[in-house]
Amino acid sequence: MDLSNCKHIRVCGCHLSSVTCKCLALVVIALVLRAILLPASSGFGWIQQNNFALIHNGSLSLNSEFGIRKDKFLEVPQIVWGLNNQKIAFARACLTARMLNRTLLMPSLSASLFYKEIDLLQPISFDKVFQFERFNSLCNGFVQLGRFLEILNHTSAFELQKGSGRKWTIDRDLDQLRQFSREPFDKYEVIRITGKNPFLWHDHWPVKDYAKIFECLVLVDEIAKEADQVVSKIRVIGREVRSQTESSKNGISLESSSLQPVPYVAVHMRIEKDWMIHCKKREQRSNISQICSSKEEIMERVGNIVGLKTPIIVYLAVADSLLEDNSFLNGWREGLLPFEKKKLGVDGIYNKYPYLIQSAIDYEVCLRADIFVGNSFSTFSSLIVLERTQKMVRMGVPRTCGTGVRWPSYAYNILGESNGPQRWMTDMSDSSLQAISYGSSDISC
């Protein structure tokens, strides 16, 4: 084409100037070339958007080069056990769906703690606890949640039996997942996994993959507001105590002298009867003496935290109904002011909800604490430390083991500096979540 003659071309009934016409011709040529070349090149970096969430080849998990399809689904069994075991199970199901290049159908959680009596599990929808749309927004391009109404053919699901037992190794499990990510199984719109709880599935993914999913789990507004109320009550009482202390020292009221939130300590106090039975058996099987901690040991070690400024509120996250001894509020060192739900006056908030929601509120209260102290063999404690470590990493702090670090965490079941609890952070470079899932005395500090 001779672009010098373009000034005589009429387009849409209008004469074009030479410069304008040249630009138009170049655009037309570019569009033609793009139409010819795009199908051949689309597989080298990005996937078409109509049935996929855009995802780049450099992602962390297996099969990431194929993207996250929105027209193929994975269905998993109801998720059971405690809150944080359910969070791990959910994340494992998400990562399994990602490996199969599928969208995970929104699973059912369990509102109650019963896990052997199936009829007592009290199923609760995922979106009654965590924000569905917010999850997909935050995890966009990494994992994808879908709803059952998105399925076109409800009768064509292929049932996949997850292996179990000693002969079902991690390698065999990985081979099965790879097999079902290909034809002929890949053609099914829905793959429905049957068998054991996802928490007990084999783990094939690094800690940072799990951490990414946990970051996408945002409580629904109703539950988040309840946690806000509990934290607010703790800080209000802390401010009153601090004001009274400073007033008695200086002879004047300093109640409104600072707008900064008053700090508090949260202790995940695992002394319930079911835990003590479990941890003693675990100690015997593992030949480890650093799992169980008595209330006296917890009190002493929390009191010995180096640099702890008193007076300070100590919030005790404990399942009151499972306690054999209710004297856990007594015996704390001077300056440590212990509170639990009833003494704090917020037990009415918790009593409105089933176990799962109560645990979610306590988790949020512990997560936001200025200092957190837990048991390294507890999944609840471990995931809180993981999220606190991740928050520090996001802030550019490579390690949280040094002194003077904001939001420090400790394990009271392991002896640390000055007879206090051991500093604790999560090793974000771990190749699996096994240490966190099943507890460990290896806490990276």
N, C-alpha and C positions, 0 to 999 in steps of 0.2 A: 504494500500500500504506500502511495506517495503522499506523505503527510503535508507536503507543501501545497497541495491542491485542496486541502480540507476546508478552506474558507468558503468554497462554493457548495459544500454539503449542506443539505437541509434536513434537520432533525426535528420532529414534532412540529413541522411547519415554520421553523425559525432558522435563519442563517446564523452560523457560528463563526466566531473569529478564528483565525489560524491557531492561536495559542490554546483556546478552549477546546477546539476540535482535536488537537494533538493529545491533550490530556484525556479526553473522552476515549480516543482510540487506544491509548495505553491501558486505560482501565478495562476496556473490553477484552484486550489481549490477555491481561492478567487474570481476568475471570475465566477465560477459556482454558488457560494453562492450569489454573487451580482445579477446575473441574476434571481435567485429564489426569493430573498428578496426585490429587488428594487421596483417592482410594488406595493407591499403592503405597503411600507414605504414612497412612494413619496408624499403622501398627508399630511405628518406631518410637512413639512417645505418649500419645494421648488417644483415648478411646472415644468413639462417637457418643454423643450425649443422649440420644433419644431413649435408650434403655439402660444407660450407665451413669453412675456418678463419676465425674472426671477425676482421674487419679494418675499420678505420674509413676513412672517405672521405679523411682528411687525409694519407694515405701519400704516399711520394715518387714512385713510378713510375707509368707510364701504365696506364690501365685499372684503377686501384686500387679504384674504386668497386664493382667486381664481386666482390671477394674472391678467395681462393685455393681453387679447387675441389679436392676430393679424389676426384672421380669422373671427371675428365678429365685426360689425361696428355700429357707431351711427352717424346719419346725423342730423344737426341742421339748423334752418332757417338762412338767411343772418343776420349778426350782424350789428347793426345800432347805431346811436347817436354819441356822442363825443368820442375822442380817448380812454379816460380812462373808460368810460362806456363800450366801445367795449372790452377793455382788461378784465374788470370784467366779461362781458358776455362770452368771450372766456374761461376764467378760469372756470366759472360756467359750461360751456358745457363740458370742460375737466373732471371736477370732477363728472359730471353726467355720462359721459362715463365710468369713472373709477368705479363708483358704479354699473353700469350695466355690468362691466367686459368686456368692449369693447374698441376698438380703435376708436378715434374720427376722422371722415373724415374731411380733411382740410376745414375749413369754409371760406365763402366769407365775407370780411369786407366791410365797406362803406367809399369811399374816400371823400364824401361830408357830410355836417352836416344836410342836409334835412332828416327828418325821418317820416314825415307824407305823403309826396308825394313819393310813392314807385318808380315811374318812374324816380325820380331825385336822387336816392341813389348812383349812380355811383359805382357799385360793384368793389372791388379790391381784388385780391387773397391774402391770408394770406402770402404766400411766396414772395410777392412783397414788403412787409413791414418788416417781421421778417424771420430769417433764419430757414427753415424747418428742415434740418438735424441737425443743432446745437440745436434746441429745443428738438428733440428726444434724442440727445446725453446727454444733461444736465438733462432731465427729465426721463431718462431711468429707467424703473422699477416703475415709479410713475404714469405717464400718457403717452399715445402714440398717435401720429398723423399719419394718413394714407392718401393715395391719392385715388381718385375715380377709377383709373385704376386697383387698387388692388381687386375691387369687381368682383366676378366670375359671379354672376347672377344679372343683373341690374333690373330685373322685379319682384323680390321677396321681395322687401322692405315692412316692416309692418309699417303702419302709426300710430303714437301715438299722440293723441291730448292732449296737455298740458292743464290742468284745469286753470280757471281764475275766477275772481269775489270774492266777500266776503265769499261765502260758500266754496271756494276752499282754505282750510287751509293748513298750513305748514305740519300738520300731514297727511292730505289726500294726499298731494304731495309726501311725503316720502313713504307712503303706496303704491302709484302708482309705484314709482321707484323700490321698493322691488318686487312688483308683476311682473314687466317686466324684472327683472333679473332672473326669473325662467321660467320653462316650463309652458305653450306651447310657450310663446313668445321668450324664449331664443334660440329656434331653428332657428329663422330667421337670415339670414346673415346680413341684414341691418335693423335697426329700425330707421325710419325717423320721427323726432319730428316735428309736425306742430303746428301753433299757434303763440303766442306772442314771442317777442324778448327775447333771453336768459338772458339779463340784468334784466328782470322783473320776472324771475323764482324765486321760493323760494330758500332760502339759507340754506343748511344743513351742511356746512363745516367750520372748524375753520380758523382763520386768517392765521395761519402758513401754511395751505394747499394752500391758495391763494398765499402767499408769495413765496412758492416753485415754483409755476408755473410762477409768474412774473419774478423770477430769470432766468428762462429758455428762456424768450423772449429777443432775441438779434436782434437788427436792422440789416438789410442787409447792406453790406459794403457801398453802394452808399449813403444811408441816414446817416450812422454813420460818414462818411467822411465829409458830410455837417455840421453836428453838431461839428465835430472837428474844422472846419474852423471858425465857429461862436465863439466857446470857445477860440480859439487861438487869434482871433481879440480882444476879450474882454481883454485877459491877456496882449497882446501887448500894447494896449492903457493904461492899468493900469500900466505897467512897465514904459511907457513914462511919465505918470503923476507923478509917484513916483520918477523917476529920476530927473525930473524938480524940484520937491519939495525939495529933498535932496540936489540938486545942489545949489538951491537958499539959503539954510540954511548953507551949508558948503563951498560954493564958488568953488566947484569942481564937475565935472561930475561923477556920480556914476551909469551910465546907465547899465553897465555890472557887477556891484558889486555883484550881487546875481544870482545864477542859479536856485533858487527856484521859482516855479510858483507864480505869483502875485495873491493874493486872490481877489475874487469878491463876491458881494451879488446878489442873484437872487430874484426878487419879482414877484410872480404871482398876478398881479394887476387886480383884478376883479371889473372893473368899467364900463364894456360895457353895453349898453342900455338893451340888452336882459337879462343880469344877474341882473341888478338893478330892472327890473320888476319882475323877478322870486323871488329874495331874499326878496323883500318887501311883496309879497304875502305870502311867506313862514313865515316871521316874524309875519304877522297877523294871519295865521292859527295856528302857534305853540306858539304864545304869547311869543316870544323870541326876544330880541333886540340886539343880538350879531351875526347877520348874515351879514347884509349890512355894508359896510365901505366906506366912501367918500374918494376921493383922498387925501384930507387934513388930514384925520385921519390916512391913511396909511403912508403918508410922515412923520407925526409927530412921530408915533410909531416906524417906522424903524429907524428914527434919534435918538431915545432914547434907542436903544439896548445897554445894559451894556457891556462895554469893546470893543466896535466897534472902530477899528483903522482907522483913516482917513489920507489922502484922499483915497477913495476906489470907484471903479466902481460899480454902481448899475444897473444891467440889468433888464429891465422891460418886462416881458412876458405879452403882452396884444394884444388883437385882434383889431388892429388899425381901421379896416374897420367898426367896430361896435361901435365906440366911438362917442358920441355926443359932447364931449369937448376934444380938442386936446392939452390942456394946462397942461397935466399931467407931462411934463418934467420940468415945472417951479415950484418954491417954495420949493425945497429941501434944507435941512440944509447944511450949508457950510461944505465942505469936502466930501459930498455925490454927486457923479457925475453920473447922470442918463443917460442911453442910452437905446434905443430900436432899432428895426431892421434898420430903415431908418437912424437914426443918427449914428449908428454903421457902416453903409455902407454895410450891408449884406442882404438888402431886396431883392436883385436880386436872392439870393440863395433860399429864401422862395417862391418867385413868380413863380418859375419853377414848383412848385408842388401843388397838390390839398390840401384841408384843412387837411386831416388826416396826411399827411406827414409833413406839416408845424407844426402841433401840436406835432408830434413825435420829431422833431428837437428841439422845444422849451422845451419839456419835458426833453430831454437829457441835454440841457444847464442848466436847473434848477437843475436837479439831481446832476450834477457835481459841483455845486457852493459850495464855502466854507461856506456860510451862505445862508439858504433858508428861505423865508418868504412868507406865503400863507394864504388862507382863509380856515378854518377848515370845512366849509360847501361845499367846492369845491372838486369834485372827483379827478380832476387833482392834486390839492395840496395834498390831502390825500394820493394818491398812491405814490407821490414823497417822502412824509415823511415816509410811510411804507417801501419803498426801502432803504431810508437812515437809518432808525432804524434797518432794517435787516442787513445792512452792518456793523453797530456798533456791533450788536449781534455776527456776524461772527468774529469780531475782539476781542471778549471776554469782551466787555463793556456791563454790564447788563442793565444799564439805561443811557439815554442820556440827562437827565434833569439838571445835575449839571453844574456848571460854568467851563470854560476852556475845554469843550468837543469838540473834532474835529467834523466838519460837523454838527453844531447845526441847528435846525429848529425852526421856530416860527409861531404862528398864529396871524396876525395883527388884526383880528376881535375880539380878546379877550384881555382885558387889563392885562398886566403883570407887572413885576418889573420896578420901576422908570418910570412909564407911557409909557413903551415900549410894544412890543408885547409879548404874553405869550409863554413860551417855550413849545415845542410840540414834542411828540414822539408817536408812535403807540403801543398800548397794544397788544403784540404778543400772549397773552394768551386768547384773546377774542374767544368765541365759534362760532362767525359768523362775517361776513363782513358788517353787517347792518350799524354800525356807520360810516364806511368809504363810503359805497355805497350811503347813503342818507344824510351825513353831520351830524356834532355833535359839541357841545361846550365842550364835555368831551374829553380832549386831553392828558390825562394821566400824565401831569406834574403839 
